[in-house]
């Protein structure tokens, strides 16, 4: 495992990338309403990133091994879509929940964050899974500190999700991030027994991005090769931040100045 410890100059660049990532989510928030298509959300975000922020949308044409290039600039995952939903001409309607996942490249460094959005009046279950997933993210973040075992993040997340009868998706995880979109280490969002201890050190940067399902944790991929959905079609939610390990604890690099996100 090749975990890159970021230098102070690299951390400053990642702070800038994180700030722009949050800015895109702040910008798009007023537009996420019933009647808009996810294609239109993609167009708006793309133009804002390229024309206003002068950053590169990292997902556009991203092609990991075994995949065809991702065709859009953002990911929009609606209702039972877990992650990597491809924007299309589907209009959002009252009762939908949607995750918008933004990754930008600024001066060669990546920032990565996502939020859940509720369209109109959503069901109590939809509202609950969105809020519990946000809480799961922060339960994971709060464990981050130099000297702590990386596995404690997933343990805290799974415990909180299980308290509400929800399940944690196991096929996807958080990841190191920097010059590359995905770096070591993998950050599991559930507790896996008998894994090698990995102690957090100052200068590590990674994402925490739990995907929480109302039903079973099992998932499947749609024919487009990207969109992941719950196998039982139950609702799913995800929140994500990019985290720096510091001497004192953690710094959330993608925290917004405008979006109120209380610490628990």
Secondary structure by P-SEA (a helix, b strand, c coil): cccccccaaaaaaaaaaaaaaaaaaaaacccccccccaaaaaaaaaaaaccccccccccccccccccccccccbbbbccccccbbbbccccccccbbbbbbbbbbccccccccccccccccccaaaaaaaaaaaaaaaaaaaacccccccaaaaaaaaaaaaaacccccccbbbbbbcccccccbbbbccccccccbbbbcccbbbbbbbbbbcccccccccccccbbbbccccbbbbbbbbbbbccccccccccccccccccc
